[in-house]
Amino acid sequence: MRKERIILKVCLSVGLMVAAYSCIEPEPLTEDSYNEWLSGGSQTIFDNGAGAFSTIFPTLITARESVHEIGDIAFEQTFVTVPSPVNPGLGPIFNNVSCTSCHINDGRGKPPVGNEQITSLLVRLSIPGTDPHGGPNPVPGFGGQLQQRTVFGSVAEAQVKITYQEQSHQFADGTTYNLRTPAYTLENPYIPLPADVMYSPRIAPPVFGLGLLEGVAESDILAHADPDDRDDDGISGRPNYAWNVVEGKKTLGRFGWKAANPSILQQSAAAYNEDIGITSFIFSNESSHNQSQYDGFDDEYEVSDSILSSVAFYIRTLAVPGRRNADNAIVLAGKQLFTEAKCAACHVPRLQTSTNVAFPEISNQIIFPYTDMLVHDMGDGLADNRPDFDADGKEWRTSPLWGIGLTKIVNGHQNFLHDGRARTLTEAIMWHDGEAAQSKEFVRNLSTADRDALIKFLESL
Amino acid sequence: MTMKTNYLNMLFISAVLLSFGGCDDDNEGGSSVNETLNAQVINDFSSTLPQTVYSDLASKTSTLYDQVLALEAGDATNAELEAARTTWKQAREAWEQSEAFLFGPVSTDNIDPRIDTWPVNFTDLEAQLASPAAFTEEYINDLEDALKGFHPIEYLIFGENGDKAAADITDREIEYLKGLALNLKTLTADLKVSWTPTASGNYHTAFTTAGEGSSVYPTQQSALEELVNAMIGICDEVANGKIDEVFVAQDPTLEESPFAQNSMKDFTNNIKGVKNVYLGKYAADAKGLEDLVKEFNLQLDSNVKLKLDAAIAALGTVTQPFGEAIISQPIQVQNAVDAINDLKQILEDELLPFVREHSK
């Protein structure tokens, strides 16, 4: 774009905004709530379609945009069996073949329907005790994650079978709703699984906006923590300190369903390693290491340092979709209910990223992710009963809610929670328990119109 | 897939919207939005493009399956093989044109990776052929994506250098091909059904009831934006992924469709698909974005068409197979990348804001 056009546009924009402000009435938007339209601060974008989670930060300079593009291409690469001129190194055991095949459209996975293959759900495994770093204790012969797919000639560790049991429940006004409780069976293990094996199914989460969440200061996250519930509101909120491979010590966990991963870089490297069977400088051993099917191909890193860093940068620089209809009267009523139900006690609407001169795009932004980045007891119904560093078997990290209303258009479904058992936002709410029991009861007692308003609010995020 | 939003334009458009939204009394039923035409564009898109293009695709893959079924090891003729290759290219043409609207079930039901994954897993493919496995419908369906779909079929019927003779096709290859062709036929038939108005849960209904109760598209605007963003998405993919990745690396082994030497046609069909969406035209010429733009901004309509034609023409100047052209025709390849990026830019900077302004 030519310079004069830029200047013209800026002038016009400023002029129009001034004109706008001169006739805007103060209701219903206050200065604060106006910012809420920009969920990702200055890294907010306005694509409400299938590409809503796949859009680059709007303010990246060209050189950094190129790194994002390199990461984008790598994110989509399908790995194949060695030897191959292109993308060798798959497996020998794996969950999927590329980043994007689980994180479709950079969005949310779902459990299989009917006889579909499992594509975007995996199962973590451990036995009682901890590993040398305080993390889950790997299962001999299986490691910390079940790989149910293989290259030709290898045997899957086991097959995951999911069955559901439906139960009918009632809201206070008599309206019924259904919840389905999943049961997981690990069939045909290639060697017997120990009797005391613990497992935790996990859906692929959306990957946009994570750079901003990584940019929130640890102290700001800890400010929301109340591990001993000293304010006596029934809500604790604990940080999960997890092993940071690069730093060689435990640091604040931020990512994954139990916040057991401290950085986007490590999260990406772990996914390459455990999910695809690709080694890197962070995880240099094959996921099959020490297992009978180990193929011995970990003599050189299968993804280079620069590609791994580019993928991490790609994820860091995926922008956040702005809100829709945030000033709609029903949405505003739903927002009020969200606060009254104390949903906002954990799904903290507003966070601020710290100042970061090395990464100006994420520096000092007011963002609206609706999470406190802490882990909470969510009750027995959702419990995986598998500790993951400091998070116990009932604790889950508060999931960010930004963009949640676009799940349907981006991913074609509305399966929520760690294993995708919820089929609507309402079901997801009604699964809440433990620290969120009172909030759930609040919602159970709402009128149909109020429940609809609450959902409309969530859909506007 | 990444789409770059021009921040400045966003600011400008937000300001425009804000300036209207602020004094909402002035803008009641503003004449800049033609809801009837918008509804027609949305409806015609479904019938003219996904319904028809996927129907073509399904019909070609069905023919391909019949042709593969007729191949007999030892008795297959070069003419039979050539017929299968021609049909493969025709199916490919429909598929690549459909990539201009890669949203909805093709993406959310995981159909795209199951029919068009690249690279082929040659190591496992050879192992499959050497194994005693029975290539039943179920067995093929359970295979990894890199072992099925267009590209393994391409490899088996064209051969590594594109010159496979019918006499060289083995018994095992034919068995495998039959399984692959049936799987491709089934998946593309599913894709066709996914937009068929009478099928349950079809996406035609979700798309065409935009703003009128659609569970996916709350407004007409969101459906129209989906179209433009899909057009932008494939331009980005072709210019900055499919072409650029191979071109920058100067590495022909990265080429996606090398055996049939079909890559340049694939790229061209992708951009033709963008043109189809803009015009609302495929087998029939219905109302498209073109008609919406023409009503309010003839200059923009003319500019978009110039860029579309320039991109298709630039791709046409690459006369060598893509794998060779990255080295022998670098200027032509670069020109094609630039022309597609030009097209992408006008779609991003002008068409998308236009659609936002003239819809709600």
HADDOCK unambig.tbl for C-alpha pairs under 7 A between the chains (distance, minus, plus):
assign (segid A and resid 9 and name CA) (segid B and resid 12 and name CA) 6.43 0.50 0.50
assign (segid A and resid 13 and name CA) (segid B and resid 11 and name CA) 6.63 0.50 0.50
assign (segid A and resid 13 and name CA) (segid B and resid 12 and name CA) 4.92 0.50 0.50
assign (segid A and resid 13 and name CA) (segid B and resid 15 and name CA) 5.33 0.50 0.50
assign (segid A and resid 16 and name CA) (segid B and resid 15 and name CA) 5.55 0.50 0.50
assign (segid A and resid 16 and name CA) (segid B and resid 16 and name CA) 6.32 0.50 0.50
assign (segid A and resid 16 and name CA) (segid B and resid 19 and name CA) 5.69 0.50 0.50
assign (segid A and resid 17 and name CA) (segid B and resid 15 and name CA) 5.29 0.50 0.50
assign (segid A and resid 17 and name CA) (segid B and resid 18 and name CA) 6.79 0.50 0.50
assign (segid A and resid 17 and name CA) (segid B and resid 19 and name CA) 6.28 0.50 0.50
assign (segid A and resid 19 and name CA) (segid B and resid 19 and name CA) 6.26 0.50 0.50
assign (segid A and resid 20 and name CA) (segid B and resid 18 and name CA) 5.84 0.50 0.50
assign (segid A and resid 20 and name CA) (segid B and resid 19 and name CA) 4.15 0.50 0.50
assign (segid A and resid 20 and name CA) (segid B and resid 22 and name CA) 5.44 0.50 0.50
assign (segid A and resid 23 and name CA) (segid B and resid 22 and name CA) 5.81 0.50 0.50
assign (segid A and resid 23 and name CA) (segid B and resid 23 and name CA) 5.76 0.50 0.50
assign (segid A and resid 24 and name CA) (segid B and resid 22 and name CA) 4.47 0.50 0.50
assign (segid A and resid 24 and name CA) (segid B and resid 23 and name CA) 6.36 0.50 0.50
assign (segid A and resid 48 and name CA) (segid B and resid 222 and name CA) 6.44 0.50 0.50
assign (segid A and resid 49 and name CA) (segid B and resid 222 and name CA) 6.52 0.50 0.50
assign (segid A and resid 49 and name CA) (segid B and resid 225 and name CA) 6.91 0.50 0.50
assign (segid A and resid 49 and name CA) (segid B and resid 226 and name CA) 5.19 0.50 0.50
assign (segid A and resid 50 and name CA) (segid B and resid 103 and name CA) 6.14 0.50 0.50
assign (segid A and resid 50 and name CA) (segid B and resid 226 and name CA) 6.81 0.50 0.50
assign (segid A and resid 54 and name CA) (segid B and resid 1 and name CA) 6.05 0.50 0.50
assign (segid A and resid 54 and name CA) (segid B and resid 2 and name CA) 5.18 0.50 0.50
assign (segid A and resid 54 and name CA) (segid B and resid 3 and name CA) 6.79 0.50 0.50
assign (segid A and resid 55 and name CA) (segid B and resid 2 and name CA) 5.00 0.50 0.50
assign (segid A and resid 55 and name CA) (segid B and resid 3 and name CA) 4.89 0.50 0.50
assign (segid A and resid 55 and name CA) (segid B and resid 4 and name CA) 6.13 0.50 0.50
assign (segid A and resid 56 and name CA) (segid B and resid 2 and name CA) 6.04 0.50 0.50
assign (segid A and resid 56 and name CA) (segid B and resid 3 and name CA) 6.32 0.50 0.50
assign (segid A and resid 56 and name CA) (segid B and resid 4 and name CA) 5.69 0.50 0.50
assign (segid A and resid 58 and name CA) (segid B and resid 4 and name CA) 6.81 0.50 0.50
assign (segid A and resid 58 and name CA) (segid B and resid 5 and name CA) 6.00 0.50 0.50
assign (segid A and resid 58 and name CA) (segid B and resid 6 and name CA) 6.65 0.50 0.50
assign (segid A and resid 58 and name CA) (segid B and resid 7 and name CA) 5.46 0.50 0.50
assign (segid A and resid 59 and name CA) (segid B and resid 7 and name CA) 6.95 0.50 0.50
assign (segid A and resid 72 and name CA) (segid B and resid 1 and name CA) 6.64 0.50 0.50
assign (segid A and resid 73 and name CA) (segid B and resid 241 and name CA) 6.68 0.50 0.50
assign (segid A and resid 78 and name CA) (segid B and resid 118 and name CA) 6.72 0.50 0.50
assign (segid A and resid 78 and name CA) (segid B and resid 119 and name CA) 6.70 0.50 0.50
assign (segid A and resid 80 and name CA) (segid B and resid 121 and name CA) 5.05 0.50 0.50
assign (segid A and resid 81 and name CA) (segid B and resid 121 and name CA) 6.17 0.50 0.50
assign (segid A and resid 81 and name CA) (segid B and resid 123 and name CA) 5.96 0.50 0.50
assign (segid A and resid 81 and name CA) (segid B and resid 124 and name CA) 6.58 0.50 0.50
assign (segid A and resid 82 and name CA) (segid B and resid 123 and name CA) 6.77 0.50 0.50
assign (segid A and resid 83 and name CA) (segid B and resid 123 and name CA) 6.66 0.50 0.50
assign (segid A and resid 85 and name CA) (segid B and resid 253 and name CA) 6.94 0.50 0.50
assign (segid A and resid 86 and name CA) (segid B and resid 119 and name CA) 6.98 0.50 0.50
assign (segid A and resid 86 and name CA) (segid B and resid 254 and name CA) 6.74 0.50 0.50
assign (segid A and resid 151 and name CA) (segid B and resid 124 and name CA) 6.91 0.50 0.50
assign (segid A and resid 152 and name CA) (segid B and resid 124 and name CA) 5.53 0.50 0.50
assign (segid A and resid 152 and name CA) (segid B and resid 127 and name CA) 6.87 0.50 0.50
assign (segid A and resid 408 and name CA) (segid B and resid 216 and name CA) 6.22 0.50 0.50
assign (segid A and resid 409 and name CA) (segid B and resid 216 and name CA) 5.51 0.50 0.50
assign (segid A and resid 411 and name CA) (segid B and resid 108 and name CA) 5.21 0.50 0.50
assign (segid A and resid 412 and name CA) (segid B and resid 108 and name CA) 5.33 0.50 0.50
